[in-house]
């Protein structure tokens, strides 16, 4: 899980690898499914940053999964996202 997460970050940010959000998404997904909360958080952020409603909805699910895995950043982001939904 840790290796997939780190490779995901490399592709997400273009650090030591060409930036490739599709590869980052696949690596974050695998890591998140193995219970790595940071990967869930980053995956959720990838979807949310697409700026559309479908991305927001998918991102919310991944961020919730990160929160459930004990990732503090995911819990904070999840609460913020819920507040944004309730405002609309």
ROVO-162322 format. One record per residue: residue number from 1; residue in one letter; x, y negated, z of N, C-alpha, C in turn. Coordinates in Angstrom, 2 decimals. Layout:
BEGIN
R  num  residu      nc1      nc2      nc3     cac1     cac2     cac3      cc1      cc2      cc3
R  NUM       a        X        Y        Z        X        Y        Z        X        Y        Z
...
This chain:
BEGIN
R  num  residu      nc1      nc2      nc3     cac1     cac2     cac3      cc1      cc2      cc3
R    1       x     0.83     1.20     0.00     0.00     0.00     0.00     0.87    -1.26     0.00
R    2       x     1.93    -1.23     0.80     2.81    -2.39     0.91     3.54    -2.66    -0.41
R    3       x     4.00    -1.61    -1.05     4.71    -1.76    -2.33     3.79    -2.30    -3.42
R    4       x     2.57    -1.80    -3.47     1.61    -2.30    -4.46     1.30    -3.76    -4.20
R    5       x     1.16    -4.12    -2.93     0.90    -5.51    -2.58     2.05    -6.40    -3.06
R    6       x     3.28    -6.01    -2.72     4.44    -6.83    -3.09     4.58    -6.95    -4.60
R    7       x     4.34    -5.87    -5.33     4.38    -5.94    -6.79     3.27    -6.85    -7.30
R    8       x     2.10    -6.77    -6.67     0.99    -7.65    -7.04     1.34    -9.12    -6.88
R    9       x     1.99    -9.45    -5.78     2.42   -10.83    -5.54     3.41   -11.26    -6.63
R   10       x     4.34   -10.37    -6.97     5.33   -10.70    -8.00     4.64   -11.04    -9.32
R   11       x     3.66   -10.23    -9.73     2.94   -10.50   -10.97     1.99   -11.69   -10.85
R   12       x     1.40   -11.86    -9.69     0.47   -12.97    -9.48     1.20   -14.31    -9.57
R   13       x     2.35   -14.39    -8.94     3.09   -15.66    -8.85     4.19   -15.81    -9.90
R   14       x     4.48   -14.71   -10.63     5.57   -14.77   -11.60     6.93   -14.81   -10.93
R   15       x     7.06   -14.10    -9.83     8.31   -14.07    -9.07     9.08   -12.79    -9.40
R   16       x    10.09   -12.90   -10.23    10.88   -11.72   -10.60    10.20   -10.85   -11.63
R   17       x     9.07   -11.27   -12.10     8.30   -10.55   -13.12     7.49   -11.60   -13.88
R   18       x     7.15   -11.32   -15.13     6.31   -12.29   -15.84     4.93   -12.38   -15.16
R   19       x     4.40   -13.59   -15.11     3.09   -13.76   -14.49     2.05   -13.01   -15.31
R   20       x     1.31   -12.14   -14.64     0.29   -11.32   -15.29    -0.81   -11.05   -14.27
R   21       x    -1.87   -11.85   -14.33    -2.95   -11.74   -13.35    -3.69   -10.40   -13.45
R   22       x    -3.77    -9.81   -14.63    -4.43    -8.50   -14.77    -3.66    -7.42   -14.02
R   23       x    -2.34    -7.41   -14.16    -1.53    -6.44   -13.43    -1.62    -6.70   -11.93
R   24       x    -1.58    -7.97   -11.55    -1.69    -8.31   -10.14    -3.02    -7.80    -9.57
R   25       x    -4.09    -7.99   -10.32    -5.41    -7.54    -9.88    -5.42    -6.03    -9.64
R   26       x    -4.86    -5.28   -10.56    -4.83    -3.81   -10.42    -4.02    -3.39    -9.21
R   27       x    -2.88    -4.04    -9.01    -2.03    -3.69    -7.88    -2.66    -4.09    -6.55
R   28       x    -3.26    -5.27    -6.49    -3.96    -5.69    -5.28    -5.12    -4.75    -4.97
R   29       x    -5.84    -4.35    -6.01    -6.99    -3.44    -5.80    -6.52    -2.14    -5.18
R   30       x    -5.47    -1.56    -5.73    -4.96    -0.29    -5.19    -4.52    -0.46    -3.74
R   31       x    -3.80    -1.52    -3.46    -3.32    -1.78    -2.12    -4.48    -2.02    -1.14
R   32       x    -5.46    -2.78    -1.58    -6.63    -3.06    -0.74    -7.40    -1.79    -0.44
R   33       x    -7.57    -0.96    -1.46    -8.29     0.30    -1.25    -7.56     1.23    -0.29
R   34       x    -6.25     1.00    -0.12    -5.46     1.77     0.85    -5.48     1.10     2.23
R   35       x    -6.26     0.02     2.36    -6.46    -0.62     3.65    -5.52    -1.77     3.98
R   36       x    -4.82    -2.31     2.98    -3.89    -3.41     3.22    -4.65    -4.73     3.10
R   37       x    -4.93    -5.34     4.25    -5.77    -6.54     4.31    -5.27    -7.72     3.52
R   38       x    -3.95    -7.95     3.48    -3.41    -9.08     2.71    -3.74    -8.93     1.23
R   39       x    -3.71    -7.70     0.74    -4.04    -7.46    -0.67    -5.51    -7.77    -0.94
R   40       x    -6.38    -7.40    -0.02    -7.81    -7.71    -0.17    -8.02    -9.21    -0.24
R   41       x    -7.33    -9.93     0.64    -7.44   -11.39     0.66    -6.98   -11.99    -0.67
R   42       x    -5.82   -11.56    -1.15    -5.31   -12.10    -2.41    -6.20   -11.73    -3.58
R   43       x    -6.73   -10.53    -3.56    -7.63   -10.10    -4.63    -8.90   -10.96    -4.63
R   44       x    -9.45   -11.17    -3.45   -10.63   -12.04    -3.35   -10.34   -13.43    -3.87
R   45       x    -9.17   -13.96    -3.53    -8.80   -15.29    -3.98    -8.63   -15.34    -5.50
R   46       x    -8.09   -14.26    -6.08    -7.97   -14.20    -7.54    -9.33   -14.35    -8.20
R   47       x   -10.32   -13.63    -7.69   -11.66   -13.71    -8.27   -12.29   -15.07    -8.05
R   48       x   -12.17   -15.60    -6.85   -12.77   -16.90    -6.54   -12.15   -18.00    -7.39
R   49       x   -10.86   -17.91    -7.65   -10.19   -18.96    -8.40   -10.59   -18.99    -9.87
R   50       x   -11.32   -17.97   -10.33   -11.81   -17.99   -11.71   -12.87   -19.07   -11.90
R   51       x   -13.49   -19.49   -10.79   -14.39   -20.62   -10.82   -15.79   -20.36   -11.33
R   52       x   -16.18   -19.10   -11.47   -17.55   -18.81   -11.87   -18.28   -18.05   -10.77
R   53       x   -19.59   -17.99   -10.89   -20.41   -17.36    -9.85   -20.11   -15.88    -9.71
R   54       x   -19.91   -15.19   -10.81   -19.61   -13.76   -10.75   -18.28   -13.53   -10.02
R   55       x   -17.29   -14.37   -10.31   -16.01   -14.28    -9.62   -16.15   -14.56    -8.14
R   56       x   -16.97   -15.55    -7.81   -17.20   -15.89    -6.40   -17.82   -14.71    -5.68
R   57       x   -18.81   -14.09    -6.30   -19.51   -12.96    -5.69   -18.56   -11.78    -5.48
R   58       x   -17.78   -11.43    -6.51   -16.82   -10.34    -6.38   -15.76   -10.68    -5.34
R   59       x   -15.29   -11.91    -5.38   -14.28   -12.34    -4.43   -14.76   -12.25    -3.00
R   60       x   -16.00   -12.62    -2.78   -16.58   -12.55    -1.44   -16.52   -11.12    -0.90
R   61       x   -16.83   -10.15    -1.75   -16.78    -8.75    -1.33   -15.39    -8.30    -0.94
R   62       x   -14.39    -8.68    -1.74   -13.01    -8.30    -1.43   -12.50    -9.01    -0.18
R   63       x   -12.86   -10.28    -0.02   -12.45   -11.02     1.17   -13.07   -10.39     2.42
R   64       x   -14.32    -9.98     2.32   -14.99    -9.29     3.45   -14.26    -8.00     3.79
R   65       x   -13.85    -7.27     2.76   -13.11    -6.02     2.99   -11.79    -6.32     3.71
R   66       x   -11.13    -7.40     3.32    -9.91    -7.80     4.00   -10.16    -8.16     5.46
R   67       x   -11.25    -8.86     5.71   -11.62    -9.20     7.08   -11.89    -7.94     7.89
R   68       x   -12.61    -7.01     7.28   -12.91    -5.75     7.96   -11.63    -4.96     8.27
R   69       x   -10.58    -5.18     7.45    -9.30    -4.51     7.68    -8.46    -5.25     8.72
R   70       x    -8.99    -6.36     9.24    -8.31    -7.09    10.30    -7.44    -8.24     9.85
R   71       x    -7.59    -8.67     8.60    -6.79    -9.78     8.09    -7.43   -11.10     8.51
R   72       x    -6.72   -11.85     9.33    -7.26   -13.11     9.89    -7.58   -14.13     8.80
R   73       x    -6.67   -14.26     7.78    -6.91   -15.22     6.69    -8.19   -14.85     5.94
R   74       x    -8.42   -13.55     5.76    -9.63   -13.12     5.06   -10.87   -13.47     5.85
R   75       x   -10.81   -13.31     7.16   -11.97   -13.65     7.99   -12.29   -15.13     7.91
R   76       x   -11.25   -15.97     7.93   -11.46   -17.41     7.83   -12.03   -17.78     6.47
R   77       x   -11.47   -17.19     5.42   -11.97   -17.48     4.07   -13.39   -16.97     3.89
R   78       x   -13.69   -15.81     4.46   -15.03   -15.24     4.37   -16.06   -16.18     5.01
R   79       x   -15.74   -16.69     6.19   -16.66   -17.61     6.87   -16.85   -18.89     6.05
R   80       x   -15.76   -19.41     5.49   -15.85   -20.60     4.65   -16.73   -20.34     3.43
R   81       x   -16.55   -19.19     2.79   -17.33   -18.86     1.60   -18.82   -18.72     1.94
R   82       x   -19.11   -18.09     3.07   -20.52   -17.97     3.50   -21.14   -19.34     3.71
R   83       x   -20.38   -20.25     4.32   -20.88   -21.61     4.54   -21.20   -22.29     3.21
R   84       x   -20.34   -22.09     2.22   -20.55   -22.69     0.90   -21.83   -22.16     0.26
R   85       x   -22.10   -20.88     0.44   -23.31   -20.27    -0.12   -24.54   -20.85     0.56
R   86       x   -24.49   -21.02     1.88   -25.64   -21.52     2.62   -25.94   -22.99     2.30
R   87       x   -24.95   -23.74     1.88   -25.15   -25.15     1.51   -25.95   -25.29     0.23
R   88       x   -25.91   -24.27    -0.60   -26.56   -24.38    -1.92   -27.95   -23.89    -1.92
